[in-house]
Every structure is written in C-alpha cells, then in structure tokens.
Amino acid sequence: MAGKLQQEIQQTKAIRLLEEEATLNIVRTADVLMLALADVLKPLLLSATQYNVLRILRGAGKEGASCKDIGGRLVARDPDITRLMDRLEQRGLVSRDRAKEDRRVVAHRLTRAGLELVNELDRPIEALHRKTMGHMDAPKLRKLIGLLEEVRAGK
C-alpha cells in the first residue's frame, strides 16, 4: 500500500528506502509550513528569511548584531546576508553602524519601524503556529521536536 506522500505527489512507483520516504516527508512538510508562513508575510512584503532577521535583531537588542552573527542564527541559511540587510535598510527596518574600534565590524539594529513591524507580526505568527500544529498534543509535539533534533544531529 502506497504511503500518503506517494498519493500526494501522485507517484505510482514505490519509494525504495524508508529513509528516503522519511526525508521526502520532512521536505514536503517544510514546504507546506513555509507556504503558510509566506501567506502571512506576503502582505507586508517580507520573506521568511527577512522576518527571521527582524526577530534576531529584536533579540539582539540595542547592541545589534553583525552579519556573521545573524547568519549563524538564521533558521534557514542564506548565502547573501549583506544583500538581505541592504534591502531591509532600504525599507527603513534596520540601521547599520560601524564600530569605532574596528571599522570592519558593522552592527545591525532594528529601527523603530522594524521593531513595530516585527511586534505587529507576533500575534498572526502565533495564530499560524496554532493552526498548523495545534491539532497535536504537547507530548506528540515534544516527540516530534526530539525526532527532528535527532535527524539534525545525525544520530
């Protein structure tokens, strides 16, 4: 009997490896979740990565964060943080300041508009998480988190 994923993607040939089926299910699920997030962010002309940066900078506070720090904290990697920061700066959502002691170091901080925008998104994003994951009880969610962490750890 074909799995649900095979039916969803209309694949008639059996998936050969259980590991492959698990991987494809993770990828398919991530796509569904990212599309739902994009629907929330689209009216505000933000990508998921831009939203992630705004959250990182909110957490960094007044000290801000360098491109290297931001890149290391992103949920999904982005190879061109500088260009991403350029777009956010052009929109007036972030500011950049060079450190006096080392001009190579640039601190990025949220502007008032950036902070207001990321704060405005808190409720809709929480509602999205409840909509997409709320049908699962806490023990199942904890188990899912543990399994996904195990996959990333390569254990």
DSSP file (Angstrom, degrees, kcal/mol; ACC not computed):
  #  RESIDUE AA STRUCTURE BP1 BP2  ACC     N-H-->O    O-->H-N    N-H-->O    O-->H-N    TCO  KAPPA ALPHA  PHI   PSI    X-CA   Y-CA   Z-CA
    1    1 A M              0   0    0      0, 0.0     2,-0.1     0, 0.0     0, 0.0   0.000 360.0 360.0 360.0 131.3    0.0    0.0    0.0
    2    2 A A        -     0   0    0      1,-0.1    12,-0.0     2,-0.1    10,-0.0  -0.409 360.0-116.8 -71.6 144.5    1.4    3.4   -1.0
    3    3 A G     >  -     0   0    0     -2,-0.1     4,-1.7     1,-0.1     5,-0.1  -0.240  29.7-101.3 -74.0 168.8    2.0    6.0    1.7
    4    4 A K  H  > S+     0   0    0      1,-0.2     4,-2.8     2,-0.2     5,-0.2   0.870 121.8  56.3 -60.1 -38.0    0.2    9.3    1.9
    5    5 A L  H  > S+     0   0    0      1,-0.2     4,-2.6     2,-0.2    -1,-0.2   0.931 103.9  52.7 -61.4 -44.7    3.2   11.1    0.4
    6    6 A Q  H  4>S+     0   0    0      1,-0.2     5,-2.7     2,-0.2     4,-0.3   0.899 111.9  46.6 -57.4 -40.6    3.1    8.9   -2.6
    7    7 A Q  H ><5S+     0   0    0     -4,-1.7     3,-0.9     3,-0.2    -1,-0.2   0.922 110.8  52.4 -66.7 -44.0   -0.6    9.7   -3.1
    8    8 A E  H 3<5S+     0   0    0     -4,-2.8    -2,-0.2     1,-0.3    -1,-0.2   0.899 117.6  36.5 -59.5 -42.8    0.0   13.4   -2.6
    9    9 A I  T 3<5S-     0   0    0     -4,-2.6    -1,-0.3    -5,-0.2    -2,-0.2   0.358 109.6-123.7 -95.3   6.6    2.7   13.6   -5.2
   10   10 A Q  T < 5 +     0   0    0     -3,-0.9     2,-0.6    -4,-0.3    -3,-0.2   0.882  50.8 162.8  54.9  45.6    1.0   11.1   -7.4
   11   11 A Q      < -     0   0    0     -5,-2.7    -1,-0.2    -6,-0.2     4,-0.1  -0.851  22.1-174.6 -96.5 122.9    3.9    8.8   -7.5
   12   12 A T        +     0   0    0     -2,-0.6     2,-0.3     2,-0.1    -1,-0.1   0.764  62.9  80.8 -88.7 -26.9    3.0    5.3   -8.7
   13   13 A K  S    S-     0   0    0      1,-0.1     3,-0.0    -7,-0.1    -2,-0.0  -0.630  90.6-108.0 -82.2 136.8    6.4    3.7   -8.2
   14   14 A A        -     0   0    0     -2,-0.3     2,-0.5     1,-0.1    -1,-0.1  -0.308  29.2-111.8 -63.6 143.7    7.2    2.7   -4.6
   15   15 A I        -     0   0    0      1,-0.1    -1,-0.1    -4,-0.1     6,-0.1  -0.683  28.9-146.9 -74.8 125.9    9.7    4.7   -2.7
   16   16 A R  S    S+     0   0    0     -2,-0.5     2,-0.4     1,-0.1    -1,-0.1   0.881  71.9  44.0 -69.0 -43.0   12.6    2.3   -2.3
   17   17 A L     >  -     0   0    0      1,-0.1     4,-2.2    -3,-0.1     5,-0.1  -0.850  64.6-143.4-112.0 140.3   14.0    3.3    1.1
   18   18 A L  H  > S+     0   0    0     -2,-0.4     4,-2.4     1,-0.2     5,-0.2   0.879 107.5  55.5 -61.9 -37.9   12.2    4.1    4.3
   19   19 A E  H  > S+     0   0    0      1,-0.2     4,-2.4     2,-0.2    -1,-0.2   0.879 106.7  50.2 -62.5 -38.4   14.9    6.7    5.0
   20   20 A E  H  > S+     0   0    0      2,-0.2     4,-2.9     1,-0.2     5,-0.2   0.918 109.7  50.0 -65.7 -43.4   14.1    8.3    1.6
   21   21 A E  H  X S+     0   0    0     -4,-2.2     4,-2.1     1,-0.2    -2,-0.2   0.904 111.4  49.0 -62.5 -40.6   10.4    8.4    2.4
   22   22 A A  H  X S+     0   0    0     -4,-2.4     4,-2.1     2,-0.2    -2,-0.2   0.930 112.4  48.3 -63.3 -45.3   11.1   10.0    5.8
   23   23 A T  H  X S+     0   0    0     -4,-2.4     4,-2.4     1,-0.2    -2,-0.2   0.931 111.6  49.1 -60.9 -46.8   13.3   12.6    4.1
   24   24 A L  H  X S+     0   0    0     -4,-2.9     4,-2.6     1,-0.2    -1,-0.2   0.862 109.3  53.1 -62.9 -35.6   10.7   13.4    1.4
   25   25 A N  H  X S+     0   0    0     -4,-2.1     4,-2.4    -5,-0.2    -1,-0.2   0.894 109.1  49.1 -65.9 -39.3    8.0   13.7    4.1
   26   26 A I  H  X S+     0   0    0     -4,-2.1     4,-2.7     2,-0.2    -2,-0.2   0.936 113.3  46.7 -63.7 -45.6   10.2   16.2    6.0
   27   27 A V  H  X S+     0   0    0     -4,-2.4     4,-2.1     2,-0.2    -2,-0.2   0.920 113.7  47.9 -63.0 -44.6   10.8   18.2    2.8
   28   28 A R  H  X S+     0   0    0     -4,-2.6     4,-2.1     2,-0.2    -1,-0.2   0.912 113.5  47.8 -63.4 -42.4    7.1   18.2    1.8
   29   29 A T  H  X S+     0   0    0     -4,-2.4     4,-2.5     2,-0.2    -2,-0.2   0.909 109.8  52.2 -65.5 -43.0    6.1   19.2    5.3
   30   30 A A  H  X S+     0   0    0     -4,-2.7     4,-2.6     1,-0.2    -1,-0.2   0.896 108.9  51.5 -60.0 -39.7    8.6   22.0    5.4
   31   31 A D  H  X S+     0   0    0     -4,-2.1     4,-2.3     2,-0.2    -1,-0.2   0.921 109.3  49.1 -63.5 -44.3    7.3   23.3    2.1
   32   32 A V  H  X S+     0   0    0     -4,-2.1     4,-1.8     1,-0.2    -2,-0.2   0.924 114.1  46.1 -60.3 -45.3    3.7   23.3    3.4
   33   33 A L  H  X S+     0   0    0     -4,-2.5     4,-2.1     1,-0.2    -2,-0.2   0.895 112.4  49.8 -66.6 -40.6    4.7   25.2    6.5
   34   34 A M  H  X S+     0   0    0     -4,-2.6     4,-2.6     2,-0.2    -1,-0.2   0.859 108.6  52.8 -68.7 -34.9    6.8   27.7    4.6
   35   35 A L  H  X S+     0   0    0     -4,-2.3     4,-1.8     2,-0.2    -1,-0.2   0.904 109.4  49.4 -65.3 -40.2    4.0   28.4    2.1
   36   36 A A  H  X S+     0   0    0     -4,-1.8     4,-1.2     2,-0.2    -2,-0.2   0.903 112.2  47.9 -64.5 -41.2    1.6   29.1    5.1
   37   37 A L  H  X S+     0   0    0     -4,-2.1     4,-2.2     1,-0.2     3,-0.5   0.917 108.5  54.5 -64.8 -43.3    4.2   31.5    6.6
   38   38 A A  H  X S+     0   0    0     -4,-2.6     4,-2.5     1,-0.2    -1,-0.2   0.864 103.1  57.2 -59.1 -36.7    4.7   33.2    3.2
   39   39 A D  H  < S+     0   0    0     -4,-1.8    -1,-0.2     1,-0.2    -2,-0.2   0.865 109.3  45.1 -62.5 -36.4    1.0   33.8    3.1
   40   40 A V  H  < S+     0   0    0     -4,-1.2     4,-0.2    -3,-0.5    -2,-0.2   0.884 119.7  40.5 -72.8 -38.9    1.1   35.7    6.4
   41   41 A L  H ><>S+     0   0    0     -4,-2.2     5,-1.5     1,-0.2     3,-1.3   0.746  95.4  80.2 -83.6 -24.9    4.2   37.7    5.4
   42   42 A K  G ><5S+     0   0    0     -4,-2.5     3,-2.1     1,-0.3    -1,-0.2   0.868  86.6  56.0 -56.0 -44.5    3.4   38.5    1.8
   43   43 A P  G 3 5S+     0   0    0      0, 0.0    -1,-0.3     0, 0.0    -2,-0.1   0.785 110.0  48.2 -60.8 -23.2    1.0   41.4    2.6
   44   44 A L  G < 5S-     0   0    0     -3,-1.3    -2,-0.2    -4,-0.2     3,-0.1   0.306 114.8-119.4 -97.2   7.7    3.9   43.1    4.5
   45   45 A L  T < 5 +     0   0    0     -3,-2.1     2,-0.4     1,-0.2    -3,-0.2   0.871  68.1 135.4  56.8  42.6    6.3   42.4    1.6
   46   46 A L      < -     0   0    0     -5,-1.5    -1,-0.2    -8,-0.2     2,-0.2  -0.929  47.0-142.5-119.3 143.8    8.6   40.3    3.8
   47   47 A S     >  -     0   0    0     -2,-0.4     4,-2.3    -3,-0.1     5,-0.2  -0.565  33.4-107.4 -91.0 167.0   10.2   36.9    3.1
   48   48 A A  H  > S+     0   0    0      1,-0.2     4,-2.2     2,-0.2     5,-0.1   0.885 122.0  50.8 -61.7 -38.2   10.6   34.3    5.8
   49   49 A T  H  > S+     0   0    0      2,-0.2     4,-2.3     1,-0.2    -1,-0.2   0.904 108.8  50.5 -68.1 -40.8   14.3   35.0    6.0
   50   50 A Q  H  > S+     0   0    0      2,-0.2     4,-2.3     1,-0.2    -2,-0.2   0.911 110.9  49.4 -61.9 -41.8   13.7   38.7    6.4
   51   51 A Y  H  X S+     0   0    0     -4,-2.3     4,-2.2     1,-0.2    -2,-0.2   0.912 109.1  52.6 -62.2 -42.2   11.2   38.0    9.1
   52   52 A N  H  X S+     0   0    0     -4,-2.2     4,-2.4     1,-0.2    -2,-0.2   0.907 108.6  50.5 -59.9 -42.8   13.8   35.7   10.8
   53   53 A V  H  X S+     0   0    0     -4,-2.3     4,-2.8     2,-0.2     5,-0.2   0.918 108.1  52.3 -61.9 -44.1   16.4   38.6   10.6
   54   54 A L  H  X S+     0   0    0     -4,-2.3     4,-2.0     1,-0.2    -1,-0.2   0.901 110.8  47.8 -60.2 -40.5   14.0   41.0   12.2
   55   55 A R  H  X S+     0   0    0     -4,-2.2     4,-2.2     2,-0.2    -1,-0.2   0.906 110.9  51.1 -66.2 -41.1   13.4   38.6   15.1
   56   56 A I  H  X S+     0   0    0     -4,-2.4     4,-1.7     1,-0.2    -2,-0.2   0.931 111.8  47.0 -60.9 -45.8   17.1   38.0   15.5
   57   57 A L  H  X S+     0   0    0     -4,-2.8     4,-1.1     2,-0.2    53,-0.3   0.847 108.6  54.7 -68.8 -32.8   17.7   41.7   15.7
   58   58 A R  H >< S+     0   0    0     -4,-2.0     3,-0.5    -5,-0.2    -1,-0.2   0.928 110.8  46.7 -62.6 -42.6   14.9   42.2   18.2
   59   59 A G  H 3< S+     0   0    0     -4,-2.2    -2,-0.2     1,-0.2    -1,-0.2   0.800 105.6  59.7 -68.3 -28.7   16.5   39.6   20.4
   60   60 A A  H >< S-     0   0    0     -4,-1.7     3,-0.8     1,-0.2     4,-0.3   0.740  91.4-168.1 -72.7 -22.7   19.9   41.3   20.0
   61   61 A G  G X<  -     0   0    0     -4,-1.1     3,-1.1    -3,-0.5    49,-0.3  -0.293  53.1 -20.6  70.9-153.6   18.6   44.5   21.5
   62   62 A K  G 3  S+     0   0    0      1,-0.3    -1,-0.2    47,-0.1    -2,-0.1   0.744 131.3  64.3 -66.2 -25.5   20.5   47.8   21.4
   63   63 A E  G <  S-     0   0    0     -3,-0.8    -1,-0.3     1,-0.2    -2,-0.2   0.802  90.4-162.9 -68.7 -27.6   23.8   46.1   20.8
   64   64 A G    <   -     0   0    0     -3,-1.1     2,-0.3    -4,-0.3    45,-0.2  -0.263  13.5 -95.9  73.6-166.4   22.6   44.8   17.5
   65   65 A A  B     -A  108   0A   0     43,-1.7    43,-2.4    -4,-0.0     2,-0.1  -0.994  21.3-119.0-152.5 149.0   24.4   42.0   15.6
   66   66 A S     >  -     0   0    0     -2,-0.3     4,-2.7    41,-0.2     5,-0.2  -0.378  36.3-106.0 -80.9 166.0   26.9   41.6   12.8
   67   67 A C  H  > S+     0   0    0     39,-0.4     4,-3.1     1,-0.2     5,-0.2   0.901 123.1  53.6 -57.6 -41.0   26.2   39.9    9.5
   68   68 A K  H  > S+     0   0    0      2,-0.2     4,-2.0     1,-0.2    -1,-0.2   0.925 110.1  46.1 -61.5 -45.3   28.2   36.9   10.8
   69   69 A D  H  > S+     0   0    0      2,-0.2     4,-1.1     1,-0.2    -2,-0.2   0.918 114.3  48.0 -63.6 -43.6   26.2   36.6   14.0
   70   70 A I  H >X S+     0   0    0     -4,-2.7     4,-1.0     1,-0.2     3,-0.8   0.940 110.6  51.5 -62.5 -47.4   22.9   37.0   12.1
   71   71 A G  H 3< S+     0   0    0     -4,-3.1     3,-0.5     1,-0.3    -1,-0.2   0.871 108.6  51.6 -58.2 -38.8   23.9   34.4    9.5
   72   72 A G  H 3< S+     0   0    0     -4,-2.0    -1,-0.3     1,-0.2    -2,-0.2   0.721 112.3  46.2 -70.9 -21.2   24.8   31.9   12.3
   73   73 A R  H << S+     0   0    0     -4,-1.1    -1,-0.2    -3,-0.8    -2,-0.2   0.525  82.6 117.1 -99.9  -7.6   21.4   32.3   13.9
   74   74 A L     <  -     0   0    0     -4,-1.0     3,-0.1    -3,-0.5   -25,-0.1  -0.335  61.6-141.7 -62.5 140.7   19.2   32.1   10.9
   75   75 A V  S    S+     0   0    0      1,-0.2     2,-0.5   -26,-0.1    -1,-0.1   0.920  95.7  29.5 -66.7 -44.9   16.8   29.1   10.9
   76   76 A A  S    S-     0   0    0    -28,-0.1    -1,-0.2   -27,-0.0    -3,-0.0  -0.978  99.6-113.7-117.4 127.3   17.4   28.6    7.1
   77   77 A R        -     0   0    0     -2,-0.5    -5,-0.1    -3,-0.1    -6,-0.1  -0.217  25.3-164.9 -62.5 146.0   20.8   29.6    5.7
   78   78 A D        -     0   0    0     -7,-0.1     3,-0.4     1,-0.1    -4,-0.1  -0.990  11.7-153.1-131.0 122.4   21.0   32.5    3.3
   79   79 A P  S    S+     0   0    0      0, 0.0     2,-0.4     0, 0.0     3,-0.2   0.682  88.3  49.8 -72.3 -15.9   24.3   32.8    1.3
   80   80 A D     >  +     0   0    0      1,-0.2     4,-1.7     2,-0.1     5,-0.1  -0.584  55.8 154.7-126.6  71.9   23.9   36.6    0.8
   81   81 A I  H  > S+     0   0    0     -3,-0.4     4,-2.8    -2,-0.4     5,-0.2   0.864  73.4  61.0 -62.9 -37.5   23.2   38.2    4.2
   82   82 A T  H  > S+     0   0    0      1,-0.2     4,-2.2     2,-0.2    -1,-0.2   0.930 106.7  43.8 -59.3 -46.9   24.7   41.5    3.0
   83   83 A R  H  > S+     0   0    0      2,-0.2     4,-2.1     1,-0.2    -1,-0.2   0.881 112.4  53.6 -67.1 -36.6   22.2   42.0    0.2
   84   84 A L  H  X S+     0   0    0     -4,-1.7     4,-1.9     1,-0.2    -2,-0.2   0.921 110.1  47.4 -60.5 -44.4   19.4   40.9    2.5
   85   85 A M  H  X S+     0   0    0     -4,-2.8     4,-2.5     1,-0.2    -2,-0.2   0.861 107.1  57.9 -67.1 -35.6   20.5   43.6    5.0
   86   86 A D  H  X S+     0   0    0     -4,-2.2     4,-2.6    -5,-0.2    -1,-0.2   0.929 107.2  47.5 -57.7 -45.9   20.7   46.1    2.2
   87   87 A R  H  X S+     0   0    0     -4,-2.1     4,-1.4     1,-0.2    -2,-0.2   0.900 112.6  48.1 -65.0 -40.8   17.0   45.5    1.3
   88   88 A L  H  <>S+     0   0    0     -4,-1.9     5,-2.6     2,-0.2     6,-0.8   0.876 112.6  49.2 -68.0 -36.1   15.9   45.8    5.0
   89   89 A E  H ><5S+     0   0    0     -4,-2.5     3,-1.7     4,-0.2    -2,-0.2   0.915 107.4  54.5 -67.5 -42.5   17.9   49.0    5.4
   90   90 A Q  H 3<5S+     0   0    0     -4,-2.6    -1,-0.2     1,-0.3    -2,-0.2   0.828 107.3  51.7 -60.3 -31.8   16.4   50.5    2.2
   91   91 A R  T 3<5S-     0   0    0     -4,-1.4    -1,-0.3    -5,-0.2    -2,-0.2   0.505 117.3-116.2 -82.5  -4.0   12.9   49.8    3.7
   92   92 A G  T < 5S+     0   0    0     -3,-1.7    22,-0.4    -4,-0.2    21,-0.4   0.722  84.6 116.3  78.3  21.4   13.9   51.6    6.9
   93   93 A L  S   <S+     0   0    0     -5,-2.6    18,-2.2    20,-0.2     2,-0.3   0.713  75.4  26.9 -95.6 -23.4   13.6   48.5    9.0
   94   94 A V  E     -B  110   0A   0     -6,-0.8     2,-0.3    16,-0.3    16,-0.2  -0.947  64.3-153.5-134.9 157.8   17.3   48.2   10.1
   95   95 A S  E     -B  109   0A   0     14,-2.7    14,-2.3    -2,-0.3     2,-0.4  -0.899  10.5-143.0-125.4 159.9   20.2   50.6   10.5
   96   96 A R  E     -B  108   0A   0     -2,-0.3     2,-0.4    12,-0.2    12,-0.2  -0.968  14.5-178.2-125.7 139.3   23.9   49.9   10.3
   97   97 A D  E     -B  107   0A   0     10,-2.2    10,-3.2    -2,-0.4     2,-0.3  -0.997  21.6-134.6-136.7 132.1   26.7   51.4   12.4
   98   98 A R  E     -B  106   0A   0     -2,-0.4     8,-0.2     8,-0.2     2,-0.2  -0.660  31.0-111.8 -82.6 139.0   30.4   50.8   12.0
   99   99 A A        -     0   0    0      6,-2.7     6,-0.2     3,-0.6    -1,-0.1  -0.474  16.2-140.1 -69.4 138.4   32.3   50.1   15.3
  100  100 A K  S    S+     0   0    0      1,-0.2     3,-0.3    -2,-0.2    -1,-0.1   0.878 101.3  49.3 -66.9 -38.1   34.7   52.9   16.2
  101  101 A E  S    S+     0   0    0      1,-0.3     2,-0.3     2,-0.1    -1,-0.2   0.773 128.3  19.1 -75.8 -25.8   37.4   50.5   17.4
  102  102 A D    >   -     0   0    0      3,-0.2     3,-2.0     1,-0.1    -3,-0.6  -0.805  64.7-163.8-147.1 101.3   37.3   48.3   14.2
  103  103 A R  T 3  S+     0   0    0     -3,-0.3    -3,-0.1    -2,-0.3    -1,-0.1   0.638  87.2  68.4 -63.4 -14.3   35.7   49.8   11.1
  104  104 A R  T 3  S+     0   0    0     -6,-0.1     2,-0.5     2,-0.0    -1,-0.3   0.749  84.3  83.3 -75.1 -22.2   35.3   46.4    9.6
  105  105 A V    <   -     0   0    0     -3,-2.0    -6,-2.7    -6,-0.2     2,-0.5  -0.718  62.6-169.7 -88.4 123.9   32.7   45.4   12.2
  106  106 A V  E     - B   0  98A   0     -2,-0.5     2,-0.5    -8,-0.2   -39,-0.4  -0.960   8.6-152.4-117.1 124.0   29.2   46.6   11.3
  107  107 A A  E     - B   0  97A   0    -10,-3.2   -10,-2.2    -2,-0.5     2,-0.4  -0.821   8.2-154.1 -95.7 131.5   26.4   46.4   13.9
  108  108 A H  E     +AB  65  96A   0    -43,-2.4   -43,-1.7    -2,-0.5     2,-0.3  -0.881  17.2 177.7-104.8 135.6   22.9   46.0   12.5
  109  109 A R  E     - B   0  95A   0    -14,-2.3   -14,-2.7    -2,-0.4     2,-0.2  -0.955  32.1-104.8-135.1 153.2   20.0   47.2   14.7
  110  110 A L  E     - B   0  94A   0     -2,-0.3   -16,-0.3   -53,-0.3     2,-0.1  -0.546  31.8-139.5 -71.7 140.3   16.2   47.4   14.3
  111  111 A T     >  -     0   0    0    -18,-2.2     4,-2.6    -2,-0.2     5,-0.2  -0.412  34.5 -97.0 -83.8 174.2   14.8   50.8   13.6
  112  112 A R  H  > S+     0   0    0      1,-0.2     4,-2.6     2,-0.2     5,-0.2   0.917 128.9  50.7 -58.1 -42.7   11.6   51.9   15.3
  113  113 A A  H  > S+     0   0    0    -21,-0.4     4,-2.3     1,-0.2    -1,-0.2   0.895 109.9  49.9 -63.4 -39.8    9.7   50.9   12.1
  114  114 A G  H  > S+     0   0    0    -22,-0.4     4,-2.5     2,-0.2     5,-0.2   0.915 111.7  47.7 -64.5 -43.2   11.4   47.5   12.1
  115  115 A L  H  X S+     0   0    0     -4,-2.6     4,-2.3     1,-0.2     5,-0.2   0.913 112.0  49.7 -64.2 -43.2   10.6   46.9   15.8
  116  116 A E  H  X S+     0   0    0     -4,-2.6     4,-2.2    -5,-0.2    -2,-0.2   0.908 111.7  49.5 -61.4 -41.6    7.0   47.9   15.2
  117  117 A L  H  X S+     0   0    0     -4,-2.3     4,-1.3     2,-0.2    -2,-0.2   0.943 112.5  44.8 -64.7 -48.7    6.7   45.6   12.2
  118  118 A V  H  X S+     0   0    0     -4,-2.5     4,-0.5     1,-0.2    -1,-0.2   0.879 114.6  49.9 -66.4 -35.7    8.1   42.5   14.0
  119  119 A N  H >< S+     0   0    0     -4,-2.3     3,-1.0    -5,-0.2     4,-0.5   0.884 106.6  55.8 -66.6 -37.5    6.0   43.2   17.0
  120  120 A E  H 3< S+     0   0    0     -4,-2.2     3,-0.3     1,-0.2    -1,-0.2   0.790 105.1  54.0 -62.9 -28.5    2.9   43.5   14.8
  121  121 A L  H 3X S+     0   0    0     -4,-1.3     4,-2.4     1,-0.2     5,-0.3   0.608  83.5  88.2 -83.6 -12.5    3.6   40.0   13.4
  122  122 A D  H <X S+     0   0    0     -3,-1.0     4,-2.4    -4,-0.5     5,-0.2   0.929  91.2  42.2 -54.6 -51.5    3.7   38.3   16.8
  123  123 A R  H  > S+     0   0    0     -4,-0.5     4,-2.6    -3,-0.3     5,-0.2   0.943 115.0  47.4 -66.0 -49.0    0.0   37.5   17.0
  124  124 A P  H  > S+     0   0    0      0, 0.0     4,-2.0     0, 0.0    -1,-0.2   0.884 114.3  48.3 -60.8 -35.6   -0.5   36.4   13.4
  125  125 A I  H  X S+     0   0    0     -4,-2.4     4,-2.4     2,-0.2    -2,-0.2   0.902 110.8  50.2 -71.1 -40.3    2.5   34.2   13.5
  126  126 A E  H  X S+     0   0    0     -4,-2.4     4,-2.3    -5,-0.3    -1,-0.2   0.917 110.7  50.4 -61.0 -42.1    1.4   32.7   16.8
  127  127 A A  H  X S+     0   0    0     -4,-2.6     4,-2.3     1,-0.2    -2,-0.2   0.891 108.9  52.0 -62.9 -39.0   -2.0   32.0   15.3
  128  128 A L  H  X S+     0   0    0     -4,-2.0     4,-2.7     2,-0.2     5,-0.3   0.925 108.8  49.9 -62.8 -44.9   -0.4   30.4   12.3
  129  129 A H  H  X S+     0   0    0     -4,-2.4     4,-2.3     1,-0.2     5,-0.4   0.907 112.0  48.2 -61.7 -40.8    1.6   28.1   14.6
  130  130 A R  H  X S+     0   0    0     -4,-2.3     4,-1.9     3,-0.2    -1,-0.2   0.891 112.6  49.4 -65.6 -38.0   -1.5   27.1   16.4
  131  131 A K  H  < S+     0   0    0     -4,-2.3     4,-0.2    -5,-0.2    -2,-0.2   0.913 118.2  37.6 -66.8 -42.9   -3.3   26.5   13.2
  132  132 A T  H  < S+     0   0    0     -4,-2.7    -2,-0.2    -5,-0.1    -1,-0.2   0.781 136.1  17.8 -83.1 -26.5   -0.6   24.3   11.7
  133  133 A M  H >< S+     0   0    0     -4,-2.3     3,-2.0    -5,-0.3    -3,-0.2   0.497  95.7  95.5-121.5  -8.4    0.4   22.4   14.8
  134  134 A G  T 3< S+     0   0    0     -4,-1.9    -3,-0.1    -5,-0.4    -4,-0.1   0.665  73.7  68.8 -64.8 -17.9   -2.4   22.9   17.3
  135  135 A H  T 3  S+     0   0    0     -4,-0.2     2,-0.4    -5,-0.1    -1,-0.3   0.596  89.8  77.9 -76.3  -9.1   -4.1   19.6   16.4
  136  136 A M  S <  S-     0   0    0     -3,-2.0     2,-0.0     2,-0.0    -3,-0.0  -0.836  82.5-127.3-102.4 138.0   -1.2   17.8   18.0
  137  137 A D     >  -     0   0    0     -2,-0.4     4,-2.4     1,-0.1     3,-0.3  -0.302  31.5 -97.9 -78.6 168.5   -1.0   17.5   21.8
  138  138 A A  H  > S+     0   0    0      1,-0.2     4,-2.7     2,-0.2     5,-0.2   0.876 120.9  52.8 -56.8 -44.9    2.1   18.5   23.8
  139  139 A P  H  > S+     0   0    0      0, 0.0     4,-2.1     0, 0.0    -1,-0.2   0.910 111.4  47.1 -60.6 -39.2    3.6   15.0   24.1
  140  140 A K  H  > S+     0   0    0     -3,-0.3     4,-2.8     2,-0.2    -2,-0.2   0.913 112.3  49.9 -66.0 -41.7    3.4   14.5   20.3
  141  141 A L  H  X S+     0   0    0     -4,-2.4     4,-2.7     2,-0.2    -1,-0.2   0.913 111.0  48.9 -63.6 -42.0    4.9   17.9   19.7
  142  142 A R  H  X S+     0   0    0     -4,-2.7     4,-2.4     2,-0.2    -1,-0.2   0.899 112.2  49.2 -63.2 -39.9    7.8   17.2   22.1
  143  143 A K  H  X S+     0   0    0     -4,-2.1     4,-2.6    -5,-0.2    -2,-0.2   0.920 111.1  49.4 -63.9 -44.8    8.3   13.8   20.4
  144  144 A L  H  X S+     0   0    0     -4,-2.8     4,-2.6     2,-0.2     5,-0.2   0.932 111.0  49.7 -60.2 -47.0    8.3   15.5   17.0
  145  145 A I  H  X S+     0   0    0     -4,-2.7     4,-2.5     1,-0.2    -2,-0.2   0.928 111.9  48.8 -58.0 -46.5   10.8   18.1   18.2
  146  146 A G  H  X S+     0   0    0     -4,-2.4     4,-2.0     1,-0.2    -1,-0.2   0.902 111.3  49.1 -61.3 -42.8   13.1   15.4   19.6
  147  147 A L  H  X S+     0   0    0     -4,-2.6     4,-2.1     2,-0.2    -1,-0.2   0.914 112.2  47.6 -64.4 -43.0   13.0   13.3   16.5
  148  148 A L  H  X S+     0   0    0     -4,-2.6     4,-2.3     1,-0.2    -2,-0.2   0.891 111.1  51.2 -67.1 -38.3   13.8   16.3   14.3
  149  149 A E  H  X S+     0   0    0     -4,-2.5     4,-1.9    -5,-0.2    -1,-0.2   0.885 108.9  52.4 -63.3 -37.3   16.7   17.3   16.6
  150  150 A E  H  X>S+     0   0    0     -4,-2.0     5,-1.6     2,-0.2     4,-1.0   0.901 107.5  51.5 -65.4 -41.0   17.9   13.7   16.3
  151  151 A V  H ><5S+     0   0    0     -4,-2.1     3,-0.8     1,-0.2    -2,-0.2   0.942 111.3  47.2 -60.0 -47.3   17.8   13.9   12.5
  152  152 A R  H 3<5S+     0   0    0     -4,-2.3    -1,-0.2     1,-0.3    -2,-0.2   0.831 109.4  54.0 -65.5 -31.1   19.9   17.2   12.5
  153  153 A A  H 3<5S-     0   0    0     -4,-1.9    -1,-0.3    -5,-0.2    -2,-0.2   0.676 106.0-130.4 -75.9 -16.8   22.4   15.7   15.0
  154  154 A G  T <<5       0   0    0     -4,-1.0    -3,-0.2    -3,-0.8    -2,-0.1   0.768 360.0 360.0  74.2  25.9   22.9   12.8   12.6
  155  155 A K      <       0   0    0     -5,-1.6    -4,-0.1     0, 0.0    -1,-0.1   0.445 360.0 360.0 -86.6 360.0   22.5   10.2   15.4
